[in-house]
Amino acid sequence: MENFFEVLIISIVQGITEFLPVSSSAHLYLLSNLFGFRDEELLVNISAHIGSLFAVVFFFKKEIIDFGKNQKLFFKIILGSLPLIFIGYLMVNYNLVPGLRTYKIIGWTTLLFGILLFFADKFKATENMQKNFTYKKALILGFFQVLALIPGVSRSGIIITGARILNFKREEAAKISFLMSIPALAGTGVFGIYALIVRGDSLLNLTSLVTVLLSFVFSYLSIKYFLIFLRKFSLNLIVGYRTILGLVLLTLFYL
């Protein structure tokens, strides 16, 4: 496989950053520019997102299999995903997303939404997903999630921020974020596959299979160990990383 380095880097970055509050779209864009990734970029990116989708579904397989017990939870997840699906479709249809992928925008969103995450993480939260995740709160988080269409905001980050503001514990906020990633990742996969079909590209080859596998592994590990991390620590480390990255990008843009 000639482009194995590209597959490996994108799989690692997608797997780790999709579920951490740091923005996977921003990191993939920055690394693609840094390394000059171009060949089969769409196929690799879509395969990486599908790998992340498989990972989160596998991680929550018990909840999904026991749908009868958890059906209200998944109806809330679907409701919370509707704003993102609707606004996301409009932005893709009118080709608005590429114009938002700039160092200036990513720098500012990485920095400002990192600061917002810092203050939201200071809320003294006691609520959990099973008892306190209402339809109203699901819809509120759904509108928070729409902001993640702007690169650098982070889908995971903005949902965790919103959930902390709504008084959910850190780990519970992350679980809500992970579950809400399922429709988002599925939507990305559908749009991506459609784009590949329109372009007449191959949907299944060694590159896509390896990318899905690697992304699955790194995504699963990211979900597992981020939850463990949140049981013991605050989000200050993530906020610090976002602050440094945002300042570096803004420095590169303005100087």
N, C-alpha and C positions, 0 to 999 in steps of 0.2 A: 504494500500500500504506500504509494509515493507521498501522500499527504498525511501520514500518520501523526506527525508532530502537530499539525493543525487539529486533527481529530482529538488527540490527547488533551491539548490545551483547552479547547472549547468545551470538551466533556468535563474536565476538572472545574473550570470556571463556572459553567452552567450548573453543575451538580452542587457546588458549594454556595454560590451566590443566589441561586433561586430561592433558597429557604432561609438564608440569613438576611437581615434587614439592611442590605447594602446595594441593591439593584443589579440584577443579572444583566439586563439589557444594556446598562451603561458600561459594565465591565466587558461584555462581549464586544461592544462597539469600540471601546478603547483598545482592547487587545487586538482586534482585527486590524485597526489602524497601525498599531505598534509593530505587529509582525507581518503586515501586508497580506492577510488572509483574503483570498478572492476565489480560488478554485473551489467549486462545489459548496460555497459558503452557505447558501440557502438550505441545501440538503443536510449539511452537517448541523446547522442551527436547529432545524426542525427535528432532526433525529435526536439531538441533545434534549430538546424540550419533551419529546415523547419518552425518553429515558427517565426524565424527572417525573413525568406523569405516572409511569409504571411504578416508580419508587414510592411515591406518596400513597398510591392505591394499595400497594403491597404492605406498606407500614400500617395503614388503617384497615387492613383486610378484615379484621374481626368485626369492626363497626359496620363495614360495608356488607359483609356476609349476613350479619344479624340486622338486616334492613328493617324487619318488622318492629324491632325494639328502638331503632334509631331513625325511623322514617321522618319524624318531625324535624330532627336535626338536619337531615339532608334536604328537606324542603326549605329550611331556613338558608342553607348554603346556596341552593339554587336561586332563592329570592335575592340574596345578597350579591349574587353574580350578575343579575340582570342589568344593572346600570353599566357595568364594565362591558358586557357583551354588546349592549346597544350603542354606547358611545364609542367603543372600540371599533365596531363595524363602520360607523360613520367616518371615523378618522382614517381607517384603512381605505374605505371607498373613495374618499376625497384626497387620499395620499398626503395626509397631514403629518404622519409620524416621522418621515425622513427629515423634515425641516426642523424637528426638535432635537435631532441628534447632533449637537454641537458641544464643543468644549465649554463654552460659556454657560449654556443651559444646564449641562450635566454638573458643572462645577458648583453653580448656585443651588441647584436642587439637592445635590449631595450634602452640601454644607447646611443649608437652612432646614431641610427635613431631618437631618441628623440632630440639630439643635432642638427641634420640636420633639424628636424621640427622647432626648435627654430629659426634658421637662415632663413629658408624659410618663416616663418611667419612674418619676418620683411620687406618683399617685399611690396612696396606701390602698391597695386593692385586695378584696376578699372574695370576689365572685368567681364562679367556675362555669365551664361551658355547659355542663349537663343541666344545671339548675337555673342559670341566669341568662342564657343566650336566647333571647326572645326574638320574635319576628321583627319587631321594631328595631332592636339593636343590630340584627342581621342586615336590615336595609340601610341603617346608618353607616355601618361598616362597608356596605356595598358602594355608597357614594364616596367614602374615603378612598376605596380601592380604585375609583376612576382616576384619581390623581396619579396613579402608578403608570398611566399611559405616557406620562412625561418621563423620559429617561433620567435616571438619577434619583427619582423619588423612592423607588423600591416598593413593589407590591406587598411583599412580606413586611417591610418596614412600616408602611402607612397603615396596614391593618393592625399590626401590633401597637402602633401609636394610638390608633383609634380605640382599640380594645382596652388599652391601659387607661385612657381617658374615661372609658365607660366602666372602670373599676374592676377589670379582669386581672387575675394574677398573671405574672409573666409567662409561666408555662402554659396556662390556659389560653392566653392571647396568642401564643405561638401555635397552639393546636388549631385554633380557629383559622389562623392564617394558612396553615398547611392544608386544611380541608377546603378552604376557599380557593386554594391554588388548583384544585382538581378541575373545575369548570374552566378556569383561566388557561391552564395548560392544554386542556382538550380543545378549547377554541383556537389557541395558537397553532396546534397541530392540524386542525381542520383547514384553517386559512392557508397554512404553509403547504399542505398537501395539494390543495386546490391550485395554489400558485405554481407548484412543480408540474402539475398536470397541464396547466395552461401553457407553460414553457416547453412541454414535451420532454421533461427530464425523467430519468429513471427514479422510481420510488424505492426500489429495493436492490441494494448491492452490498458488497463487503464493507464499504465505508459507512453506510447507514447502520448496518447491523452492529459494527464495532462501536460506533458512536452511541447508539442506544444502550448497549451493554455497559460501557464505561460511565456514561451519564447516570445510569441506574445505580451503579455501585456508589459513586461519589454523592449522588443525591440522597440515597438511603443513609449513608454514614453522616451526612450533614444534618438530616432530620434527627437522627438518633442522638448524636452528641450535642447538638444545639439544645435539645430539651434537657439533657443532663446538665449542661452548662447553666441554663436558666434556673435550675433548682438551687444553685449555689451562689450565682453571681448576678450583678446588675448588668445593664446594657452599656455601661460606661466604656468598655473596651471597643464596642462597635461604634459608639458615638465618637470616640477618639480617632478611630480609623477613618470614619466618614469626614471628620473635620480636617484631618491631614490631607486626604485625597482631594477634597473640595478646594482647599487652599492651594494645593499644587496645581490643579487644573485652572483655577482662576489666575494664578500667577503666570502660567504659560500663555493664557489668553490675553491678559492685559499688558504684559511686559514685552 
